[in-house]
Structures are given as structure tokens and as C-alpha cells.
Amino acid sequence: MFTLYFILLSFAFQDTANIFSRSTSIFCWLISSIRWLCLACSTLTSTVTSTMNWWYKDNHSACYLYDVQDSDDAVEVGTLAFSGVHCDHFRLARVLDLIFRSHNGGARLKLGVAVKMSKGYPKNEGNFNFPKDRLIVVSADSMDAQPVRMILYREFNCHPDPLQRPGQYNFRLVPTPDMVSLGSQAHSNRERMQQKHSAVLDSLVPLYSTDIKDLDLPYTKDGFTYTLRKIILDVRHPLGSDSATRLYFSCDKAVNGRNLPASASILTAYTDRRTAAEALLRILPTYVSFWVDNQAAKKWLHPQAIVACQGVELTLTDTGTWDGQWSIEEDAIDLDILEEDMGAPVVFDFSNGALSQRDEPTILTADDATVHSFSTQLNGPLAG
């Protein structure tokens, strides 16, 4: 009996030793994993002290563990209405950092910019190009939140011209509920801005281009400094007019989305001017050469785009101003084909009004859709 007890006790001690040994191994593995993770965090992120910081700068990207770099007490300041997946938030973060430093005596304010879902915005309903509840969210360290909110409101909400706002972005700050103004209508105005954001994004269409090399490279001529971004965003609608209406709503480097072409740019325009926006985008090298010069086109656009536009000429009025049209040699050939005699006395109406009605169906108004009811509409007068 005593021998049996001794044998069982020996097995118990052996199992305890195995469990302790296994627990020690797991603990050591956890410590090693945490140490490796901390090392990776300090190496692979784009913080100032990271060894990979140079790579992120060269590729205009970023990688942080928190919404705000170097802060574990971040709060949300607000969202930027009319922003979304069509925006390069990495560039926006760099633009805002310079502005905040200028307002803070050169010192950096701790803030973060990211495209993500935000509560309170209407859900996406069919417009998969622009998910309305995914937009730019600005966060800041709790100590810097109020200064960040004040500067953002002044820079985005107090300039009526989008080209005078940071980075030429057509955004408006929508503060979080905790940071709205003291006005009695502040909360209702905030909800209305969210609804307006939804309506605007529902009205936009994306236009992708791989012709653009650099949107923000400055080019100086005759004492004026130009960028391709400013040239694009200042195009008026209708083309060639002095209207206050702009053709494009935004333009930026495409950084959000799957299967994006290399070095793609994304421009947005309202649906009612999509045709003109797409057409001008195809002859952008010619447009840039006309308003600036050929050297600017070479700096901003890829060579294949410039080659593709050889032979395109903007048509000018008698005073030398652009009339909103352009032509190539094929246009004259097409015109000859349209005027070609087809061997029958057929008269064609090529006016814009006739072309817009060419696909309209015949509207039937009677209850009985028979040949007798609609003979004169569809088949001509009845015989006899």
C-alpha cells in the first residue's frame, strides 16, 4: 500500500514539473513575442524615431499604432465633410502639420488624420464608389484637441473659396458633439451638415487617370507659380466660360481602394458635368500647354499622355480666348462623312435638341394598347 502511494506521488510531482516547465516556456515565449512586437513597432512604423521613416517619406505614406502619433490619450476632434475614400489623407496630414506649426510657434501639435467610418453619417445605399460613412476623421491628443479644432474651423469653414483652404481641399469641418460651438443651433446644424455631405457624395462620380505625374510640383513662369492641382480645380463649367461654377469637385492621388493602377489619380465631378470632365481629362496636356506652356506639361504629365494629344488644338475666338472646344484632323473627316450623299433625299437633324430626344420612347396615353388605338402614332393612318 505504501509502495503504491509512493508511486502515485512520484507521478504527481512529475506532472507538476512538466506543467511548470510548460508554463515557463509559454511565459518566455510571451515575453519574447512582446519584446519582438515592441521592436517591430519602433522599427516598422513611420514615427520620427523609426528606422523605416525614410521609406514612408519616399513613398508618401504612413503607419501608426494609434490614431495620433506619440499619444495614448487621443480624442476625436471632428470629421471633414465632403471628404472620403477619394482623398489622399497622407498628403492632408502633411499639409495640416505645416499649418499647425505656423499657428503654434513652430511646435508640433499631436494630431492624426485617417479615412474611416464615423457615426452619425447616413449609410451607403448603392453608391459604392463613395461610401458616405467613410470619411476623414481628425483626432488629437486631449491636450491639443481645442487648438486643433479652432484652427481647423478657421482654415476650412471661414474661406468661401476652396482654393484658399488647406491643400485646395473642398472640405468643411464638422466638430464632434462635444466640440460644437455654443450656439443654440449648433447640434442641428451639425446634423444638417452630415446630410449635406451625404447628398454631395451621392451626386459625384469618380474619374481615374494614369496620365498625371505630379499634382503639386510648383512651376514658375512670368513671376507666377502654378501647380497642376490648381489648374485642374480652376477649370470652369461650361468649358471656356467665366462662370463661377467649377468643372471638377476634387483631384488627388488615388490611395484608397483595391486594384488601383500604378500612380493613378482620382478626380471627382458632379454627374451633370461628367461628359465634359471626362473629355477634358483626355486632352489635359493640350489644355496645360495652352494655359501655361509645354515645359509645364512635361513636368506634370507622363510622356505617353503628351504623345497621345499631339494634333489636338483648342479652338479660339476672334479675340484669342478659348471657346471651350477643341479639334483634331479626324474631326474634318467625320464631318465629311456626315455630309456625304447617301443616294436618297433624306434630311438629318443633328441639332443638340434632336440628339437628346433620339432615344426617347413613344408615350402611349390610351388604356387599350392595340393597333386601332395607336395606329396613327405607331403605324400611320389606317387604310380605308
PyMOL commands that set and color helices and strands:
alter all, ss='L'
color gray80, all
select helices_A, chain A and resi 2-44+53-58+89-103+145-157+162-164+166-168+177-179+186-202+228-233+271-282+284-291+294-300+303-308+329-338+352-356+375-379
alter helices_A, ss='H'
color red, helices_A
select strands_A, chain A and resi 74-81+111-117+134-141+172-175+204-209+219-221+224-226+250-253+265-270+313-316+322-327
alter strands_A, ss='S'
color yellow, strands_A
deselect
rebuild
show_as cartoon
